[in-house]
C-alpha cells in the first residue's frame, strides 16, 4: 500500500513559469510533511517542510500548500529557473520519512 | 564539513557475494537510516537506528542486516547479494526521529549485482 502518492511523474515548465507538484497521503498519524530536492548523482536535500497545523508555508520562490481535510499537499515553485531542474520528492513522517515516488522537473530556458 | 560520508561510491558484486556498505556522520546526530532508491520507486527505508544501540526494520528489510557501530557509524550488510538488490543506496542521519527534524543524506552508493 503506497502511503504517499505523488504526481506528476515528470513535468516540463518554461523558464519563469509555475511548477506544481501534488501529493496525497493515507495515514492521518503523519505530522510532518517535507519536500526534498535531488540533483543527479547527489543525495536528496531538504527544500521546505510544513506541519499540519498550518495551511501554507512560503520560503522564497517555494510554497507548500496543505489541505488537512483532503489529506493533500503540494509544492509550488514560482518563477521557475533552469537551476530548479531536479527530482522532487514529497514525504510524510510520524517517526520516519515515507517518500513519494518523485517528480522529475525540467525547466526549459 | 563532511556531513554524511558513504563508502564505497560504486560497487559491482556477483550474485551470492557479500559486502558491507559503510556510513559515517560527523553532526553528532542520534538517528541514522539506510534507504534504497530505484527508478520510479522513490526512496524506501531499509533499516534505521533511532539512537545508538537500537535498530529497527523499515519498509524493505529482507536480505539486509545493519549494525550501529557507535554514534557516528551505521553499516548495511548484504549477506548474499541478489540482482534484485541492484540499486542506489543512501545513508541519512538526523538529530532525532519524528517531526521537525531534517534528514541529511550522503552521496549514495551505486550497487550493481550481476
Contacts between the chains, C-beta under 8 A, distances in Angstrom:
chain1	res1	chain2	res2	distance
A	6	B	42	7.6
A	9	B	40	7.3
A	31	B	98	7.9
A	31	B	99	4.9
A	32	B	98	7.2
A	32	B	99	3.5
A	32	B	100	6.2
A	32	B	101	7.9
A	34	B	102	7.6
A	41	B	107	7.5
A	41	B	108	7.8
A	42	B	107	6.3
A	42	B	108	7.7
A	43	B	4	7.5
A	43	B	90	5.4
A	43	B	92	7.5
A	43	B	105	3.1
A	43	B	106	5.4
A	43	B	107	5.5
A	43	B	108	5.7
A	44	B	43	7.0
A	44	B	90	7.4
A	44	B	105	5.1
A	45	B	104	7.9
A	45	B	105	6.9
A	46	B	102	4.7
A	46	B	103	7.1
A	49	B	100	7.6
A	49	B	102	7.7
A	51	B	99	6.6
A	51	B	100	7.1
A	89	B	42	6.1
A	89	B	43	6.7
A	93	B	98	6.9
A	93	B	99	6.2
A	94	B	98	7.3
A	94	B	99	8.0
A	95	B	50	7.5
A	95	B	97	4.6
A	95	B	98	5.4
A	96	B	33	7.0
A	96	B	45	5.8
A	96	B	48	5.7
A	96	B	58	6.8
A	96	B	97	6.0
A	97	B	33	7.9
A	97	B	43	7.8
A	97	B	45	7.3
A	97	B	103	6.2
A	98	B	45	7.6
A	98	B	59	7.8
A	99	B	42	4.3
A	99	B	43	4.5
A	99	B	44	7.5
A	100	B	42	5.7
A	101	B	40	6.1
A	101	B	41	6.1
A	101	B	42	4.2
A	102	B	40	7.8
A	102	B	42	5.2
